[in-house]
Amino acid sequence: MIDINEDLWFDTFEEYSIKFGDVRPDYKKLKPEEAEMGALFNMELDMHNGGFLQFYCNWGYEAYIYALRGLESIGALETKKILEKQYGVIARLKDDKRVDELWAIPEFLKD
């Protein structure tokens, strides 16, 4: 088992999160691998802190897509499947006119 401490993780990958945040929501300004790393870094933080909904509402659909690509790139296919299932819960709201901002999504999960 590999033990990677939190400082090493941050030191190695935080720059991708910063770049990702700087261009939000126009992630295409980054190289694809930078966008994937930024999405994965923020997915990890948000999922640990508040779950999928926090990640999605903070970063949006395009970030979700980059996270899926990143998971596939690193061979984390089971995690990718889990993320796709989680998105399935909110997918019906993607074009819902009542959802005027991403953080409105939780209100409509009660329907």
Number of C-alpha atoms within 10 A of each C-alpha: 3 4 5 8 8 9 8 10 11 13 9 10 16 16 15 22 20 14 17 26 17 12 13 15 14 13 21 14 14 15 9 14 14 21 28 27 23 27 29 23 22 25 24 15 14 19 15 12 11 10 14 19 20 19 22 23 17 15 20 17 17 17 25 22 15 22 24 21 21 22 21 16 12 8 11 13 13 11 13 17 14 12 17 15 12 15 16 11 11 15 13 10 15 11 9 11 8 10 15 10 10 17 14 12 19 14 9 12 11 6 5
